Amino acid sequence: MSDAQERAWEELAPHYVVDVERDDAVTSIRPGTVLDVAAAFGRTAPLVVEIGSGQGHAIVHAAAAAPDTDFLAVEVFRAGLARTMLDADRAGVTNLRLVEANAPEVLEHLLPEASVEEIWIFFPDPWHKSKHNKRRLIAPAFPPLAARALRGGGTLRLATDWEDYALQMRAVMADAADFAPAGPGSADDWAPRFEGRVMTAFERKGLAKGREIRDLTYCRAPRS
């Protein structure tokens, strides 16, 4: 990390970063570790979780625009989290927390069941080489984890600039019993661009290379 990012981690992490119990890996979460959301934020409010928050441009903008909602950024790269804290502190954002951890373990262990209003995954690593496709986050094992964390009627928002990954996302979600496409149209349609997603470097880069941005939005089925 840069000197500024190192200082941000030292000075801002005590306020912004959620301290979790680790398993074997640095970014793992020990099974049985559950986040006390109200204690982390000091209040009870709707919770939005962004997985793969990168440098935090989208989630800092969203948190500043919606002070009555709480936001949790999930990222494995510490430099990105440090940049997120710097921008959040500069913007005076207080309704944002960060966790340095693997996304599947956050969904499976850290988040209380049915505690999340929305999950955002914008421009996840496409692992575009065929031999690496198996590393993609949106795969058959993903929907049950997202369904566990989301409240009934909650929203899952996805976006990518890689056509084959978008098609994979749509195929995976079509087989997910706990989800249905949100809004008008059929399961074969793409969703409108999410207005709450600020334009980021990833999106600009994809557009500059002539790639089409595809959004997908799903609603979690009501809980019985």
Helices and strands as residue ranges (DSSP letters): H 3-16, H 37-41, E 47-51, H 57-65, E 70-75, H 78-91, E 96-100, H 103-105, I 106-110, E 116-122, G 130-135, H 142-149, E 150-160, H 163-174, E 179-181, H 201-208, E 214-220
